Amino acid sequence: MDTYKNKMVLVTGASSGIGKAMAIDLAAAGAELILTARSQDLLEALANEIHKNGGQAHVFSVDLAQAGSAETLHTQITEANLHVDILVNNAGILDATGINDMTMERYLEVIAVNQHGAIRVTKTLLPLIRKGDQAKRIVNIASIMGVRGSRESIPYSTAKGAIVNFTRALACDLAPEGITVNAIGPGFIDTDMAFLADGSGHEHDTEWFKEIYIKHGRIPLGRAGKPEDISGPVLFFCSDDSKYVTGQILLVDGGVSATF
């Protein structure tokens, strides 16, 4: 499959979960990948998997919460004689904290990764995207919690809500240049991010989750999502099929948003 032949896609937060699934599917569709995350070992393992399946991938370990990280990434890309046609801002961390328990230190940590990291990378790498002669796409991974909100999620919902409106505003700014900007809002997805902070297990294995979201139909499709469920919509936004779509937030949530 060569839908993305000669297109170079940068995926942040690519070492696990949704980012890893997207990278594998984009590579299978013919894209050449630039993979970033904090863990060099996990990135190299993913790149090896992609290479074994006939794909191409380059890895750069970077912590996008840190000032100067995006500039370092820009330098690494250009020194390697690579370019960026499509940017997928996926890097993020989860936080389940309400206003009473939240510390400003933790709030700023989540904002630094989930909000500032995406904006920093986009602004820094935009000159590379502008130079490309392939489809110019930016896809942001937001969350249903950035659209609907949720209890005990002040840092995460705030950051993802900012990404939602960053997507819309950036789409307006870049439309005259033919660069589309869209976002995916995942619902409940089975990744390591859903492990409970107290170490008691995975949120989706708890009785309360099964009772409320599965038995009583808060997820109409009757299951939590898998990382691969996000890949298809992302590939659509990255493709020529979406060339007249910009500024949109697609909720991929098994129908949760239709129930309230």
N, C-alpha and C positions, 0 to 999 in steps of 0.2 A: 504494500500500500504506500503510495507516494504523495498523499494529499499535502504533506508539508515538506516535500523535497526542496532542498536549497533554502529552507527557512530555519533560522536559528532562534530558539526559544530559551529564555532565561526563566528558571523557576526558583524562587526563594523558598526556604523551608522545605527543601526537597528530600531530606534524608529519611523521612518516615511519614506514615499516615497519608493524608490527602495529597501532599506534595509528591511523595514517592509514587503513588498510583498515577497521578497526572503525568509524571516524567516517563514512566514505563509506557503509558498509552500514547503519548506524544511521539516517543521514539519509534514505537511500532507503526505509527502513521507516517514516518519518514522524516521527522524533524531532527535536527542536530541540537543537542541539549547543552545548556550551561547550567550546572547545578550548584546551588549555594545553600549552606546551612552552617551551623557551628561545629558539627562533628565531621572531621576529615575522614575518620574511619568509616562511618556510615555512608558518606558520600562516595567514597571509593568502592565500597561494596555494591552500591547501586549502579555506579558507572560500569563496574565489571559485569553485572547482570545485563545491562543494556548492550555492552559490547558483545557478550556471548550470543545475544539474540540478533546480532547484525546491525545494531544501532551505533550512534556516535554520541559521546558525552564528555564534557569537560567539567572539572570540579574545582571550586574555589571556596575554602572554608572562611567564613566571615560572620561576625556577630553584628547584625544590623541595628542592634540597640545602641551601639557605640558611635559616638561622633567620629566622623572621618571614615567610617566603614564603607560607605557607598563610594567615596572617592577612591579608596583602596581597590574596591571591586572594579571600578571603571578602569583603573590603571592596569589591573591584572588582565582584563578582557582585551584591552587595546594592545598590550605588550605581547599577548598570545596571538595577535592578528585575527581576533574574532570580532563579531559584530552582534547586534541584537535587533531582530525583527519584531519579536513578540516578547512582552514582559508579563509574567504571571506573579503577582505579589501574593504569596501564600504564607510567609513566615508569621507565626503567631504563638502566643502562650495563653492558656486558659486561667481564669481566676474566678472562684466562686465565693465572693466576699460581699456582704451587705454593708451598709453605711456605718453600722455600729462597730463592726469588727475591722473595717478597712483602715489601713495605715496609708499615709500619703506616700511613704517610700514604695510600698507595693503598688499603689495606684500608678505612680510615675513609671515604675518598671514595666507594667503592662502596657501603658500608653507608649513607652519608648519603643517596644517591639511591634505592637499591633497597629499603631497609628503612625508614629514618627518614622519607623523603619520603612514602611511602604511609601510614604511621601518622600522620604530622603532618597530612596533608590530610584523612584520615578523621576524626580527632578534631576538627579545626577546622570542618569542613563538616557534621558530624553534626547540629548544630542545624537547618541548612537542610533536610536530608533528613527530619528528624522533622516539620517543618512541612508537608511535602507531603501532598496527598490522593491522589496517584497511587501506583503500585507503588513501594515503597521497596526499592531494591536496591543492594548493593555487590558489585562484581566485582573481584577482584585478579588481576593477571597474575603468576603465579609462574614455575616452570620445572620441567622434569623433573629438572634438576640440584639443585633444592631438595628433591626427594623421594628420588632415587637417589644423588646425589653424583657426582663425577667428578674424575679426577686433574687437577692444575693448575687448580683453580678455587676455591680457598679463599674469597676475598672474595665471589664471585658465588654459589656454592652456599650459603654461610653466610647471606647476605642473603635469598636465595629460600627457604631452609629456614625462616627466621623468618617470611616471608610466609605460608607454608603453615600454620604453627601460629597466627599472628595471625588468619588466616581462621577457623580452627576455634574459637578462643577468643572472637573477636568475634561469631561466629554464635550462640554460647550466650548472650552478654550481650544481644544485640539481638533475639533471637527473641520475647521477651514483647511487644515493640513492633511485631511484624509486619515487621521489617526482615530480609531474607535476605542472607546473606554467603557467597559462594562464590569459588572460584579456578579458573583455567585454568593448566595446566602445559604450555606448548608444548615440543615436542621440537626437532629441527633445522629451523629455519625460514629460508628465503632472505630475509635482510634485510642491510642494511649492517653490522649488528652482527657478522656472521660473517666480515667481512674480517679477514685475519690481521694481527696487530699489527706484523709486520716488513715489511708492505707488499707481500708476495709474491703476493697475490691473495685470492680468496674460499675459505674453508675447504671449501665443498661442491664446488669445482672441483678439489681436490687428488686425486692418485691414491690416496693412502691412504684418503681418505673414500669414494671410489668403490669401492675394493676391499673395505673392511671393512663399510661400511654398506649399499651397494647390491648389489654382486656376491655377498657372503656373507650377505646377508639380515638384517643387524642392524636395518634398517628394513624390516619385512615388506612394506609397501606399495610399496617399491622406489623411493622418491624422497624428497628433502627436502620439507618443507611450504612452502606459500606463505602470506603474511600473511592472505590471504582465507580460508584453512583455519581460522584462529582465530576469524574473525568469527561464523560460524554458532553455535558453542558459546557465545560471549559473548552473542549476541542471545537465545539460549535462557535463559541465566541472568538476563538483564535483563527477560524477558517474564513475562506472567502464567502461562505454561505451567509455570514453575518455582516457583510460589508455595509448594509444599510441599517444596522442596529447599533445604537450607541446611547450611553447614559442609562442603561437598564440594569435593574437589580433582579436577578432570577433566583427565587427561593426554591431550593432543592431539598425538600423537607418531608417527603412522603405524605404531604397533605396537611401537615400540622397547622400551617397558616390559614387554611380554609375552615378550621374549626373554632377560631376565636378572632 
